[in-house]
Amino acid sequence: MFSELPSLGVGIGFREPLRSEIFLQRNRVDFLEIIAECYLDVTDRKERELDLLAAHFPLIPHGINLSIGSAQGVDSDYLGKFAALIRRINPPWWSEHLCFTQAGGIDIGHLSPLPYTREAVNVVCRNIDRVRRAIDCPLLLENIAYLVTVPGAEMSEAQFIAEIAERSDCGLLLDVTNLYTNGVNHNYGVEGFLSEFPLERVVQLHFAGGYWQDGVLIDSHSHATFPEVWQLMEKVVAQACLKGIVLERDENLPPFEELATELERARALGRQYQKWD
């Protein structure tokens, strides 16, 4: 299924302050990843913006608040709005974080890690089945960055993600910055993670830059990508069934030329390993 998806190349996470530069340098941006929540309850202005973006770029919706790991299930109203967005822009795939953001009907305000247990696998797969009945479009699950690990794990994080992907037949969005950040903060080797991770299911990558604070690496999407992340990304690009790479930048926005330079470096990696022309 994943080999049949189109190769999009290298894109950037769309943020409104970047809009003019993205259009001025369209030849350096192959596609855009949009935050789905920005277009679920749309004002007229955001509706026009979505139409403008869709007229000039392939768009990939990226969800934040589906809470696919919630034991209570996914919110039907939210899911209906997300399904309407998918129908409107008809993307080749869409993505969501493998986490939970709601508990007991309360929005907790951040991406929270799941326990790596068989029960949690069952919960996620049940929710994916529910989502698939509403959204007929390939789903990619993204690994998150986390500062706290949930006790009681019955498997490693990579094994947990692999089992969910296999049982649900989902693709994966591997955030290489999240992987590097977790490896540093929780003192584990990323090579071991990758040895257990189903790279053949990786359709898209995320990369970004963060910063250090009190001995902790923060995934802030606010700085240039670390050299170690570039090295990790090359290892993944060489092995994955890759169709797209997205640069995320949310804060401390530099001149667009700096972002474009990172995009070109990622594009060159894809060409080196024959992921696209």
Beta strands, then each sheet from edge to edge (+ up, - down):
strand 1: 9-13
strand 2: 31-35
strand 3: 59-63
strand 4: 94-97
strand 5: 100-103
strand 6: 106-112
strand 7: 139-142
strand 8: 171-175
strand 9: 202-207
strand 10: 211-213
strand 11: 216-218
strand 12: 244-247
sheet 1: 1+ 2+ 3+ 4+ 7+ 8+ 9+ 12+ 1+
sheet 2: 5+ 6-
sheet 3: 10+ 11-
end
